[in-house]
Structures are given as C-alpha cells and as structure tokens.
Amino acid sequence: MSYFRSTGLCSRWFSFSRDGFHATSIEDVIAATGMSSSAVYRYFGSKEEIIRASAEIGVARVREIFVALLDH
C-alpha cells in the first residue's frame, strides 16, 4: 500500500467520525485531504473503497498491538 493510502486515511476517518459515513460526501473527503480530486480518485474509486482500506489498516494496527503485547 502506498504512503498516501496508508497515511492519508486519517483525514478521511476524521470526516467520517465527525459527520457520519452517509453525511460525508466524497467532496468532503477530498477537501479533508488537501489534495486534488484526481489524486484522491487515483487511489480510491469510492467512499466504500476508502472505508475498506481504512478498516484493513485499522485491523492490521490492532493485530500489531496484540502481537507486541503477547511477545512481552
């Protein structure tokens, strides 16, 4: 996963958590990134894809935390 996809999801999560998934438009998400719409669409085709990628990253982070805790 590219740097943009892995680190740029924070602004999207902020938009979704603040306004909710259905109330957050793709334009809101694009504005939160500070990037052009073409740059965002290059990596994500829809809000659903953004949620899917965000969830995958979140699950991976939780897994890393549990692995680290179990290793200690």
N, CA, C, O and CB atoms as a CASP TS submission, in Angstrom:
PFRMAT TS
TARGET T0000
AUTHOR 0000-0000-0000
METHOD Language model
MODEL 1
PARENT N/A
ATOM      1  N   MET     1       0.847  -1.178   0.000  1.00  0.00           N
ATOM      2  CA  MET     1       0.000   0.000   0.000  1.00  0.00           C
ATOM      3  C   MET     1       0.890   1.238   0.000  1.00  0.00           C
ATOM      4  O   MET     1       1.893   1.297   0.710  1.00  0.00           O
ATOM      5  CB  MET     1      -0.962   0.000   1.221  1.00  0.00           C
ATOM      6  N   SER     2       0.520   2.191  -0.780  1.00  0.00           N
ATOM      7  CA  SER     2       1.338   3.384  -0.927  1.00  0.00           C
ATOM      8  C   SER     2       1.316   4.241   0.332  1.00  0.00           C
ATOM      9  O   SER     2       0.458   4.082   1.201  1.00  0.00           O
ATOM     10  CB  SER     2       0.867   4.198  -2.116  1.00  0.00           C
ATOM     11  N   TYR     3       2.277   5.148   0.406  1.00  0.00           N
ATOM     12  CA  TYR     3       2.341   6.078   1.528  1.00  0.00           C
ATOM     13  C   TYR     3       1.046   6.870   1.638  1.00  0.00           C
ATOM     14  O   TYR     3       0.518   7.039   2.738  1.00  0.00           O
ATOM     15  CB  TYR     3       3.536   7.029   1.375  1.00  0.00           C
ATOM     16  N   PHE     4       0.523   7.362   0.509  1.00  0.00           N
ATOM     17  CA  PHE     4      -0.711   8.144   0.535  1.00  0.00           C
ATOM     18  C   PHE     4      -1.857   7.329   1.108  1.00  0.00           C
ATOM     19  O   PHE     4      -2.596   7.810   1.967  1.00  0.00           O
ATOM     20  CB  PHE     4      -1.065   8.634  -0.868  1.00  0.00           C
ATOM     21  N   ARG     5      -2.007   6.113   0.641  1.00  0.00           N
ATOM     22  CA  ARG     5      -3.117   5.280   1.120  1.00  0.00           C
ATOM     23  C   ARG     5      -2.983   4.972   2.595  1.00  0.00           C
ATOM     24  O   ARG     5      -3.981   4.979   3.315  1.00  0.00           O
ATOM     25  CB  ARG     5      -3.189   3.982   0.331  1.00  0.00           C
ATOM     26  N   SER     6      -1.783   4.704   3.062  1.00  0.00           N
ATOM     27  CA  SER     6      -1.639   4.298   4.456  1.00  0.00           C
ATOM     28  C   SER     6      -1.675   5.462   5.429  1.00  0.00           C
ATOM     29  O   SER     6      -2.157   5.303   6.550  1.00  0.00           O
ATOM     30  CB  SER     6      -0.361   3.548   4.633  1.00  0.00           C
ATOM     31  N   THR     7      -1.181   6.624   5.036  1.00  0.00           N
ATOM     32  CA  THR     7      -1.153   7.752   5.967  1.00  0.00           C
ATOM     33  C   THR     7      -2.260   8.757   5.713  1.00  0.00           C
ATOM     34  O   THR     7      -2.656   9.484   6.624  1.00  0.00           O
ATOM     35  CB  THR     7       0.174   8.446   5.889  1.00  0.00           C
ATOM     36  N   GLY     8      -2.762   8.810   4.502  1.00  0.00           N
ATOM     37  CA  GLY     8      -3.790   9.783   4.168  1.00  0.00           C
ATOM     38  C   GLY     8      -5.174   9.421   4.662  1.00  0.00           C
ATOM     39  O   GLY     8      -6.102  10.218   4.521  1.00  0.00           O
ATOM     40  N   LEU     9      -5.338   8.252   5.232  1.00  0.00           N
ATOM     41  CA  LEU     9      -6.645   7.830   5.684  1.00  0.00           C
ATOM     42  C   LEU     9      -7.092   8.535   6.955  1.00  0.00           C
ATOM     43  O   LEU     9      -8.281   8.533   7.275  1.00  0.00           O
ATOM     44  CB  LEU     9      -6.649   6.360   5.900  1.00  0.00           C
ATOM     45  N   CYS    10      -6.171   9.129   7.673  1.00  0.00           N
ATOM     46  CA  CYS    10      -6.522   9.811   8.916  1.00  0.00           C
ATOM     47  C   CYS    10      -7.543  10.916   8.671  1.00  0.00           C
ATOM     48  O   CYS    10      -8.519  11.030   9.413  1.00  0.00           O
ATOM     49  CB  CYS    10      -5.272  10.391   9.575  1.00  0.00           C
ATOM     50  N   SER    11      -7.333  11.720   7.656  1.00  0.00           N
ATOM     51  CA  SER    11      -8.264  12.820   7.387  1.00  0.00           C
ATOM     52  C   SER    11      -9.636  12.286   7.000  1.00  0.00           C
ATOM     53  O   SER    11     -10.651  12.910   7.307  1.00  0.00           O
ATOM     54  CB  SER    11      -7.719  13.729   6.274  1.00  0.00           C
ATOM     55  N   ARG    12      -9.676  11.153   6.338  1.00  0.00           N
ATOM     56  CA  ARG    12     -10.959  10.572   5.968  1.00  0.00           C
ATOM     57  C   ARG    12     -11.699  10.073   7.190  1.00  0.00           C
ATOM     58  O   ARG    12     -12.905  10.286   7.323  1.00  0.00           O
ATOM     59  CB  ARG    12     -10.767   9.438   4.975  1.00  0.00           C
ATOM     60  N   TRP    13     -10.982   9.409   8.084  1.00  0.00           N
ATOM     61  CA  TRP    13     -11.617   8.912   9.301  1.00  0.00           C
ATOM     62  C   TRP    13     -12.166  10.073  10.109  1.00  0.00           C
ATOM     63  O   TRP    13     -13.236   9.962  10.707  1.00  0.00           O
ATOM     64  CB  TRP    13     -10.625   8.094  10.145  1.00  0.00           C
ATOM     65  N   PHE    14     -11.438  11.198  10.132  1.00  0.00           N
ATOM     66  CA  PHE    14     -11.934  12.368  10.846  1.00  0.00           C
ATOM     67  C   PHE    14     -13.250  12.827  10.249  1.00  0.00           C
ATOM     68  O   PHE    14     -14.196  13.117  10.981  1.00  0.00           O
ATOM     69  CB  PHE    14     -10.907  13.505  10.809  1.00  0.00           C
ATOM     70  N   SER    15     -13.321  12.897   8.923  1.00  0.00           N
ATOM     71  CA  SER    15     -14.560  13.313   8.257  1.00  0.00           C
ATOM     72  C   SER    15     -15.704  12.351   8.579  1.00  0.00           C
ATOM     73  O   SER    15     -16.810  12.783   8.903  1.00  0.00           O
ATOM     74  CB  SER    15     -14.350  13.393   6.732  1.00  0.00           C
ATOM     75  N   PHE    16     -15.439  11.067   8.489  1.00  0.00           N
ATOM     76  CA  PHE    16     -16.491  10.088   8.748  1.00  0.00           C
ATOM     77  C   PHE    16     -16.922  10.105  10.207  1.00  0.00           C
ATOM     78  O   PHE    16     -18.115  10.014  10.497  1.00  0.00           O
ATOM     79  CB  PHE    16     -16.020   8.694   8.363  1.00  0.00           C
ATOM     80  N   SER    17     -15.970  10.222  11.133  1.00  0.00           N
ATOM     81  CA  SER    17     -16.328  10.191  12.547  1.00  0.00           C
ATOM     82  C   SER    17     -17.048  11.467  12.968  1.00  0.00           C
ATOM     83  O   SER    17     -17.908  11.433  13.849  1.00  0.00           O
ATOM     84  CB  SER    17     -15.083   9.988  13.403  1.00  0.00           C
ATOM     85  N   ARG    18     -16.709  12.570  12.356  1.00  0.00           N
ATOM     86  CA  ARG    18     -17.346  13.843  12.682  1.00  0.00           C
ATOM     87  C   ARG    18     -18.767  13.910  12.141  1.00  0.00           C
ATOM     88  O   ARG    18     -19.682  14.319  12.856  1.00  0.00           O
ATOM     89  CB  ARG    18     -16.527  15.000  12.132  1.00  0.00           C
ATOM     90  N   ASP    19     -18.961  13.514  10.889  1.00  0.00           N
ATOM     91  CA  ASP    19     -20.245  13.709  10.212  1.00  0.00           C
ATOM     92  C   ASP    19     -21.020  12.425   9.934  1.00  0.00           C
ATOM     93  O   ASP    19     -22.198  12.482   9.583  1.00  0.00           O
ATOM     94  CB  ASP    19     -20.017  14.417   8.930  1.00  0.00           C
ATOM     95  N   GLY    20     -20.375  11.266  10.086  1.00  0.00           N
ATOM     96  CA  GLY    20     -21.009  10.004   9.744  1.00  0.00           C
ATOM     97  C   GLY    20     -20.758   9.647   8.291  1.00  0.00           C
ATOM     98  O   GLY    20     -20.533  10.522   7.455  1.00  0.00           O
ATOM     99  N   PHE    21     -20.799   8.372   8.000  1.00  0.00           N
ATOM    100  CA  PHE    21     -20.480   7.898   6.657  1.00  0.00           C
ATOM    101  C   PHE    21     -21.443   8.466   5.613  1.00  0.00           C
ATOM    102  O   PHE    21     -21.010   8.988   4.586  1.00  0.00           O
ATOM    103  CB  PHE    21     -20.512   6.374   6.620  1.00  0.00           C
ATOM    104  N   HIS    22     -22.736   8.365   5.873  1.00  0.00           N
ATOM    105  CA  HIS    22     -23.719   8.785   4.873  1.00  0.00           C
ATOM    106  C   HIS    22     -23.754  10.298   4.686  1.00  0.00           C
ATOM    107  O   HIS    22     -24.060  10.774   3.593  1.00  0.00           O
ATOM    108  CB  HIS    22     -25.094   8.293   5.263  1.00  0.00           C
ATOM    109  N   ALA    23     -23.449  11.053   5.723  1.00  0.00           N
ATOM    110  CA  ALA    23     -23.466  12.517   5.612  1.00  0.00           C
ATOM    111  C   ALA    23     -22.175  13.075   5.023  1.00  0.00           C
ATOM    112  O   ALA    23     -22.122  14.249   4.656  1.00  0.00           O
ATOM    113  CB  ALA    23     -23.707  13.136   6.974  1.00  0.00           C
ATOM    114  N   THR    24     -21.147  12.260   4.930  1.00  0.00           N
ATOM    115  CA  THR    24     -19.865  12.705   4.394  1.00  0.00           C
ATOM    116  C   THR    24     -19.822  12.428   2.900  1.00  0.00           C
ATOM    117  O   THR    24     -19.899  11.279   2.465  1.00  0.00           O
ATOM    118  CB  THR    24     -18.686  12.005   5.116  1.00  0.00           C
ATOM    119  N   SER    25     -19.699  13.485   2.129  1.00  0.00           N
ATOM    120  CA  SER    25     -19.619  13.308   0.675  1.00  0.00           C
ATOM    121  C   SER    25     -18.178  13.037   0.266  1.00  0.00           C
ATOM    122  O   SER    25     -17.245  13.288   1.028  1.00  0.00           O
ATOM    123  CB  SER    25     -20.166  14.557  -0.067  1.00  0.00           C
ATOM    124  N   ILE    26     -18.012  12.528  -0.930  1.00  0.00           N
ATOM    125  CA  ILE    26     -16.659  12.313  -1.437  1.00  0.00           C
ATOM    126  C   ILE    26     -15.938  13.655  -1.556  1.00  0.00           C
ATOM    127  O   ILE    26     -14.717  13.719  -1.415  1.00  0.00           O
ATOM    128  CB  ILE    26     -16.690  11.584  -2.808  1.00  0.00           C
ATOM    129  N   GLU    27     -16.686  14.720  -1.814  1.00  0.00           N
ATOM    130  CA  GLU    27     -16.087  16.055  -1.867  1.00  0.00           C
ATOM    131  C   GLU    27     -15.555  16.470  -0.497  1.00  0.00           C
ATOM    132  O   GLU    27     -14.508  17.112  -0.412  1.00  0.00           O
ATOM    133  CB  GLU    27     -17.114  17.085  -2.370  1.00  0.00           C
ATOM    134  N   ASP    28     -16.272  16.106   0.589  1.00  0.00           N
ATOM    135  CA  ASP    28     -15.783  16.371   1.946  1.00  0.00           C
ATOM    136  C   ASP    28     -14.470  15.640   2.197  1.00  0.00           C
ATOM    137  O   ASP    28     -13.533  16.188   2.777  1.00  0.00           O
ATOM    138  CB  ASP    28     -16.831  15.951   2.992  1.00  0.00           C
ATOM    139  N   VAL    29     -14.427  14.403   1.753  1.00  0.00           N
ATOM    140  CA  VAL    29     -13.222  13.594   1.934  1.00  0.00           C
ATOM    141  C   VAL    29     -12.065  14.207   1.160  1.00  0.00           C
ATOM    142  O   VAL    29     -10.955  14.313   1.682  1.00  0.00           O
ATOM    143  CB  VAL    29     -13.463  12.136   1.481  1.00  0.00           C
ATOM    144  N   ILE    30     -12.312  14.607  -0.068  1.00  0.00           N
ATOM    145  CA  ILE    30     -11.270  15.218  -0.891  1.00  0.00           C
ATOM    146  C   ILE    30     -10.776  16.506  -0.244  1.00  0.00           C
ATOM    147  O   ILE    30      -9.571  16.753  -0.187  1.00  0.00           O
ATOM    148  CB  ILE    30     -11.794  15.498  -2.315  1.00  0.00           C
ATOM    149  N   ALA    31     -11.707  17.330   0.245  1.00  0.00           N
ATOM    150  CA  ALA    31     -11.320  18.587   0.900  1.00  0.00           C
ATOM    151  C   ALA    31     -10.474  18.323   2.142  1.00  0.00           C
ATOM    152  O   ALA    31      -9.539  19.072   2.425  1.00  0.00           O
ATOM    153  CB  ALA    31     -12.568  19.401   1.280  1.00  0.00           C
ATOM    154  N   ALA    32     -10.795  17.263   2.885  1.00  0.00           N
ATOM    155  CA  ALA    32     -10.046  16.948   4.108  1.00  0.00           C
ATOM    156  C   ALA    32      -8.611  16.540   3.814  1.00  0.00           C
ATOM    157  O   ALA    32      -7.733  16.707   4.661  1.00  0.00           O
ATOM    158  CB  ALA    32     -10.742  15.838   4.877  1.00  0.00           C
ATOM    159  N   THR    33      -8.366  16.011   2.630  1.00  0.00           N
ATOM    160  CA  THR    33      -7.005  15.582   2.300  1.00  0.00           C
ATOM    161  C   THR    33      -6.126  16.742   1.874  1.00  0.00           C
ATOM    162  O   THR    33      -4.903  16.675   1.994  1.00  0.00           O
ATOM    163  CB  THR    33      -7.037  14.542   1.202  1.00  0.00           C
ATOM    164  N   GLY    34      -6.752  17.822   1.371  1.00  0.00           N
ATOM    165  CA  GLY    34      -5.972  18.924   0.827  1.00  0.00           C
ATOM    166  C   GLY    34      -5.366  18.595  -0.520  1.00  0.00           C
ATOM    167  O   GLY    34      -4.486  19.309  -1.003  1.00  0.00           O
ATOM    168  N   MET    35      -5.832  17.518  -1.128  1.00  0.00           N
ATOM    169  CA  MET    35      -5.306  17.084  -2.420  1.00  0.00           C
ATOM    170  C   MET    35      -6.358  17.326  -3.498  1.00  0.00           C
ATOM    171  O   MET    35      -7.513  17.623  -3.192  1.00  0.00           O
ATOM    172  CB  MET    35      -4.894  15.584  -2.379  1.00  0.00           C
ATOM    173  N   SER    36      -5.961  17.201  -4.729  1.00  0.00           N
ATOM    174  CA  SER    36      -6.899  17.346  -5.836  1.00  0.00           C
ATOM    175  C   SER    36      -7.785  16.108  -5.913  1.00  0.00           C
ATOM    176  O   SER    36      -7.424  15.035  -5.429  1.00  0.00           O
ATOM    177  CB  SER    36      -6.148  17.568  -7.174  1.00  0.00           C
ATOM    178  N   SER    37      -8.952  16.280  -6.532  1.00  0.00           N
ATOM    179  CA  SER    37      -9.853  15.138  -6.672  1.00  0.00           C
ATOM    180  C   SER    37      -9.222  14.041  -7.526  1.00  0.00           C
ATOM    181  O   SER    37      -9.434  12.857  -7.263  1.00  0.00           O
ATOM    182  CB  SER    37     -11.186  15.581  -7.285  1.00  0.00           C
ATOM    183  N   SER    38      -8.455  14.416  -8.536  1.00  0.00           N
ATOM    184  CA  SER    38      -7.830  13.385  -9.373  1.00  0.00           C
ATOM    185  C   SER    38      -6.814  12.571  -8.588  1.00  0.00           C
ATOM    186  O   SER    38      -6.666  11.372  -8.826  1.00  0.00           O
ATOM    187  CB  SER    38      -7.154  14.022 -10.587  1.00  0.00           C
ATOM    188  N   ALA    39      -6.117  13.203  -7.660  1.00  0.00           N
ATOM    189  CA  ALA    39      -5.158  12.464  -6.834  1.00  0.00           C
ATOM    190  C   ALA    39      -5.879  11.475  -5.922  1.00  0.00           C
ATOM    191  O   ALA    39      -5.434  10.338  -5.760  1.00  0.00           O
ATOM    192  CB  ALA    39      -4.308  13.436  -5.995  1.00  0.00           C
ATOM    193  N   VAL    40      -6.980  11.903  -5.331  1.00  0.00           N
ATOM    194  CA  VAL    40      -7.738  11.008  -4.456  1.00  0.00           C
ATOM    195  C   VAL    40      -8.335   9.861  -5.266  1.00  0.00           C
ATOM    196  O   VAL    40      -8.249   8.703  -4.856  1.00  0.00           O
ATOM    197  CB  VAL    40      -8.853  11.783  -3.717  1.00  0.00           C
ATOM    198  N   TYR    41      -8.945  10.177  -6.423  1.00  0.00           N
ATOM    199  CA  TYR    41      -9.542   9.126  -7.252  1.00  0.00           C
ATOM    200  C   TYR    41      -8.499   8.183  -7.840  1.00  0.00           C
ATOM    201  O   TYR    41      -8.828   7.066  -8.239  1.00  0.00           O
ATOM    202  CB  TYR    41     -10.349   9.745  -8.370  1.00  0.00           C
ATOM    203  N   ARG    42      -7.263   8.620  -7.895  1.00  0.00           N
ATOM    204  CA  ARG    42      -6.207   7.721  -8.373  1.00  0.00           C
ATOM    205  C   ARG    42      -6.047   6.531  -7.425  1.00  0.00           C
ATOM    206  O   ARG    42      -5.742   5.419  -7.857  1.00  0.00           O
ATOM    207  CB  ARG    42      -4.864   8.483  -8.508  1.00  0.00           C
ATOM    208  N   TYR    43      -6.257   6.776  -6.130  1.00  0.00           N
ATOM    209  CA  TYR    43      -6.072   5.733  -5.129  1.00  0.00           C
ATOM    210  C   TYR    43      -7.380   5.093  -4.680  1.00  0.00           C
ATOM    211  O   TYR    43      -7.397   3.918  -4.313  1.00  0.00           O
ATOM    212  CB  TYR    43      -5.360   6.298  -3.940  1.00  0.00           C
ATOM    213  N   PHE    44      -8.470   5.847  -4.703  1.00  0.00           N
ATOM    214  CA  PHE    44      -9.753   5.355  -4.213  1.00  0.00           C
ATOM    215  C   PHE    44     -10.843   5.696  -5.214  1.00  0.00           C
ATOM    216  O   PHE    44     -10.931   6.835  -5.673  1.00  0.00           O
ATOM    217  CB  PHE    44     -10.081   5.950  -2.827  1.00  0.00           C
ATOM    218  N   GLY    45     -11.663   4.732  -5.552  1.00  0.00           N
ATOM    219  CA  GLY    45     -12.737   4.956  -6.501  1.00  0.00           C
ATOM    220  C   GLY    45     -14.049   5.378  -5.865  1.00  0.00           C
ATOM    221  O   GLY    45     -14.934   5.901  -6.542  1.00  0.00           O
ATOM    222  N   SER    46     -14.175   5.149  -4.560  1.00  0.00           N
ATOM    223  CA  SER    46     -15.443   5.439  -3.898  1.00  0.00           C
ATOM    224  C   SER    46     -15.228   5.560  -2.391  1.00  0.00           C
ATOM    225  O   SER    46     -14.165   5.230  -1.865  1.00  0.00           O
ATOM    226  CB  SER    46     -16.488   4.342  -4.211  1.00  0.00           C
ATOM    227  N   LYS    47     -16.274   6.045  -1.710  1.00  0.00           N
ATOM    228  CA  LYS    47     -16.219   6.097  -0.245  1.00  0.00           C
ATOM    229  C   LYS    47     -16.107   4.692   0.326  1.00  0.00           C
ATOM    230  O   LYS    47     -15.412   4.479   1.320  1.00  0.00           O
ATOM    231  CB  LYS    47     -17.464   6.809   0.326  1.00  0.00           C
ATOM    232  N   GLU    48     -16.784   3.736  -0.292  1.00  0.00           N
ATOM    233  CA  GLU    48     -16.723   2.356   0.187  1.00  0.00           C
ATOM    234  C   GLU    48     -15.299   1.815   0.136  1.00  0.00           C
ATOM    235  O   GLU    48     -14.873   1.087   1.032  1.00  0.00           O
ATOM    236  CB  GLU    48     -17.651   1.466  -0.640  1.00  0.00           C
ATOM    237  N   GLU    49     -14.576   2.168  -0.901  1.00  0.00           N
ATOM    238  CA  GLU    49     -13.183   1.727  -1.012  1.00  0.00           C
ATOM    239  C   GLU    49     -12.316   2.375   0.067  1.00  0.00           C
ATOM    240  O   GLU    49     -11.397   1.749   0.596  1.00  0.00           O
ATOM    241  CB  GLU    49     -12.625   2.059  -2.406  1.00  0.00           C
ATOM    242  N   ILE    50     -12.613   3.618   0.383  1.00  0.00           N
ATOM    243  CA  ILE    50     -11.890   4.307   1.454  1.00  0.00           C
ATOM    244  C   ILE    50     -12.153   3.620   2.791  1.00  0.00           C
ATOM    245  O   ILE    50     -11.222   3.393   3.563  1.00  0.00           O
ATOM    246  CB  ILE    50     -12.302   5.799   1.523  1.00  0.00           C
ATOM    247  N   ILE    51     -13.402   3.291   3.068  1.00  0.00           N
ATOM    248  CA  ILE    51     -13.746   2.594   4.308  1.00  0.00           C
ATOM    249  C   ILE    51     -13.064   1.239   4.367  1.00  0.00           C
ATOM    250  O   ILE    51     -12.520   0.860   5.404  1.00  0.00           O
ATOM    251  CB  ILE    51     -15.266   2.426   4.431  1.00  0.00           C
ATOM    252  N   ARG    52     -13.088   0.505   3.256  1.00  0.00           N
ATOM    253  CA  ARG    52     -12.447  -0.817   3.222  1.00  0.00           C
ATOM    254  C   ARG    52     -10.953  -0.707   3.517  1.00  0.00           C
ATOM    255  O   ARG    52     -10.422  -1.472   4.322  1.00  0.00           O
ATOM    256  CB  ARG    52     -12.666  -1.488   1.851  1.00  0.00           C
ATOM    257  N   ALA    53     -10.277   0.238   2.871  1.00  0.00           N
ATOM    258  CA  ALA    53      -8.837   0.407   3.088  1.00  0.00           C
ATOM    259  C   ALA    53      -8.563   0.849   4.520  1.00  0.00           C
ATOM    260  O   ALA    53      -7.603   0.393   5.141  1.00  0.00           O
ATOM    261  CB  ALA    53      -8.252   1.432   2.093  1.00  0.00           C
ATOM    262  N   SER    54      -9.400   1.731   5.041  1.00  0.00           N
ATOM    263  CA  SER    54      -9.228   2.198   6.418  1.00  0.00           C
ATOM    264  C   SER    54      -9.388   1.050   7.403  1.00  0.00           C
ATOM    265  O   SER    54      -8.618   0.923   8.354  1.00  0.00           O
ATOM    266  CB  SER    54     -10.232   3.311   6.739  1.00  0.00           C
ATOM    267  N   ALA    55     -10.395   0.216   7.167  1.00  0.00           N
ATOM    268  CA  ALA    55     -10.627  -0.923   8.051  1.00  0.00           C
ATOM    269  C   ALA    55      -9.453  -1.901   8.010  1.00  0.00           C
ATOM    270  O   ALA    55      -9.033  -2.419   9.044  1.00  0.00           O
ATOM    271  CB  ALA    55     -11.925  -1.639   7.663  1.00  0.00           C
ATOM    272  N   GLU    56      -8.932  -2.146   6.819  1.00  0.00           N
ATOM    273  CA  GLU    56      -7.787  -3.054   6.695  1.00  0.00           C
ATOM    274  C   GLU    56      -6.586  -2.524   7.475  1.00  0.00           C
ATOM    275  O   GLU    56      -5.894  -3.285   8.152  1.00  0.00           O
ATOM    276  CB  GLU    56      -7.412  -3.249   5.214  1.00  0.00           C
ATOM    277  N   ILE    57      -6.346  -1.238   7.379  1.00  0.00           N
ATOM    278  CA  ILE    57      -5.223  -0.639   8.116  1.00  0.00           C
ATOM    279  C   ILE    57      -5.482  -0.699   9.613  1.00  0.00           C
ATOM    280  O   ILE    57      -4.581  -1.013  10.390  1.00  0.00           O
ATOM    281  CB  ILE    57      -4.993   0.824   7.674  1.00  0.00           C
ATOM    282  N   GLY    58      -6.716  -0.397  10.021  1.00  0.00           N
ATOM    283  CA  GLY    58      -7.059  -0.455  11.444  1.00  0.00           C
ATOM    284  C   GLY    58      -6.883  -1.839  12.020  1.00  0.00           C
ATOM    285  O   GLY    58      -6.321  -1.991  13.105  1.00  0.00           O
ATOM    286  N   VAL    59      -7.351  -2.851  11.316  1.00  0.00           N
ATOM    287  CA  VAL    59      -7.215  -4.233  11.780  1.00  0.00           C
ATOM    288  C   VAL    59      -5.740  -4.618  11.855  1.00  0.00           C
ATOM    289  O   VAL    59      -5.321  -5.282  12.803  1.00  0.00           O
ATOM    290  CB  VAL    59      -7.980  -5.202  10.846  1.00  0.00           C
ATOM    291  N   ALA    60      -4.960  -4.210  10.874  1.00  0.00           N
ATOM    292  CA  ALA    60      -3.527  -4.517  10.893  1.00  0.00           C
ATOM    293  C   ALA    60      -2.841  -3.869  12.093  1.00  0.00           C
ATOM    294  O   ALA    60      -1.972  -4.480  12.715  1.00  0.00           O
ATOM    295  CB  ALA    60      -2.862  -4.046   9.591  1.00  0.00           C
ATOM    296  N   ARG    61      -3.223  -2.651  12.417  1.00  0.00           N
ATOM    297  CA  ARG    61      -2.625  -1.978  13.574  1.00  0.00           C
ATOM    298  C   ARG    61      -3.004  -2.670  14.877  1.00  0.00           C
ATOM    299  O   ARG    61      -2.161  -2.854  15.755  1.00  0.00           O
ATOM    300  CB  ARG    61      -3.059  -0.510  13.619  1.00  0.00           C
ATOM    301  N   VAL    62      -4.267  -3.053  15.002  1.00  0.00           N
ATOM    302  CA  VAL    62      -4.701  -3.773  16.206  1.00  0.00           C
ATOM    303  C   VAL    62      -3.950  -5.093  16.314  1.00  0.00           C
ATOM    304  O   VAL    62      -3.514  -5.469  17.402  1.00  0.00           O
ATOM    305  CB  VAL    62      -6.234  -4.022  16.181  1.00  0.00           C
ATOM    306  N   ARG    63      -3.795  -5.794  15.203  1.00  0.00           N
ATOM    307  CA  ARG    63      -3.053  -7.058  15.203  1.00  0.00           C
ATOM    308  C   ARG    63      -1.624  -6.841  15.683  1.00  0.00           C
ATOM    309  O   ARG    63      -1.113  -7.619  16.489  1.00  0.00           O
ATOM    310  CB  ARG    63      -3.050  -7.686  13.797  1.00  0.00           C
ATOM    311  N   GLU    64      -0.972  -5.774  15.185  1.00  0.00           N
ATOM    312  CA  GLU    64       0.395  -5.470  15.612  1.00  0.00           C
ATOM    313  C   GLU    64       0.466  -5.209  17.112  1.00  0.00           C
ATOM    314  O   GLU    64       1.413  -5.638  17.772  1.00  0.00           O
ATOM    315  CB  GLU    64       0.932  -4.260  14.848  1.00  0.00           C
ATOM    316  N   ILE    65      -0.515  -4.519  17.649  1.00  0.00           N
ATOM    317  CA  ILE    65      -0.544  -4.235  19.092  1.00  0.00           C
ATOM    318  C   ILE    65      -0.663  -5.530  19.879  1.00  0.00           C
ATOM    319  O   ILE    65       0.069  -5.736  20.847  1.00  0.00           O
ATOM    320  CB  ILE    65      -1.716  -3.287  19.445  1.00  0.00           C
ATOM    321  N   PHE    66      -1.580  -6.407  19.473  1.00  0.00           N
ATOM    322  CA  PHE    66      -1.747  -7.671  20.176  1.00  0.00           C
ATOM    323  C   PHE    66      -0.513  -8.546  20.084  1.00  0.00           C
ATOM    324  O   PHE    66      -0.136  -9.185  21.067  1.00  0.00           O
ATOM    325  CB  PHE    66      -2.936  -8.412  19.631  1.00  0.00           C
ATOM    326  N   VAL    67       0.119  -8.589  18.934  1.00  0.00           N
ATOM    327  CA  VAL    67       1.347  -9.369  18.779  1.00  0.00           C
ATOM    328  C   VAL    67       2.415  -8.833  19.723  1.00  0.00           C
ATOM    329  O   VAL    67       3.096  -9.602  20.401  1.00  0.00           O
ATOM    330  CB  VAL    67       1.848  -9.332  17.312  1.00  0.00           C
ATOM    331  N   ALA    68       2.559  -7.505  19.763  1.00  0.00           N
ATOM    332  CA  ALA    68       3.559  -6.901  20.643  1.00  0.00           C
ATOM    333  C   ALA    68       3.254  -7.209  22.109  1.00  0.00           C
ATOM    334  O   ALA    68       4.171  -7.483  22.883  1.00  0.00           O
ATOM    335  CB  ALA    68       3.618  -5.383  20.422  1.00  0.00           C
ATOM    336  N   LEU    69       1.993  -7.166  22.494  1.00  0.00           N
ATOM    337  CA  LEU    69       1.628  -7.471  23.880  1.00  0.00           C
ATOM    338  C   LEU    69       1.890  -8.932  24.221  1.00  0.00           C
ATOM    339  O   LEU    69       2.355  -9.248  25.316  1.00  0.00           O
ATOM    340  CB  LEU    69       0.160  -7.139  24.126  1.00  0.00           C
ATOM    341  N   LEU    70       1.594  -9.807  23.288  1.00  0.00           N
ATOM    342  CA  LEU    70       1.811 -11.234  23.538  1.00  0.00           C
ATOM    343  C   LEU    70       3.289 -11.600  23.563  1.00  0.00           C
ATOM    344  O   LEU    70       3.682 -12.569  24.213  1.00  0.00           O
ATOM    345  CB  LEU    70       1.102 -12.057  22.483  1.00  0.00           C
ATOM    346  N   ASP    71       4.104 -10.828  22.857  1.00  0.00           N
ATOM    347  CA  ASP    71       5.539 -11.096  22.842  1.00  0.00           C
ATOM    348  C   ASP    71       6.240 -10.662  24.125  1.00  0.00           C
ATOM    349  O   ASP    71       7.371 -11.070  24.391  1.00  0.00           O
ATOM    350  CB  ASP    71       6.171 -10.404  21.667  1.00  0.00           C
ATOM    351  N   HIS    72       5.573  -9.842  24.907  1.00  0.00           N
ATOM    352  CA  HIS    72       6.213  -9.335  26.146  1.00  0.00           C
ATOM    353  C   HIS    72       5.802 -10.146  27.289  1.00  0.00           C
ATOM    354  O   HIS    72       6.227  -9.886  28.415  1.00  0.00           O
ATOM    355  CB  HIS    72       5.877  -7.885  26.413  1.00  0.00           C
TER
END
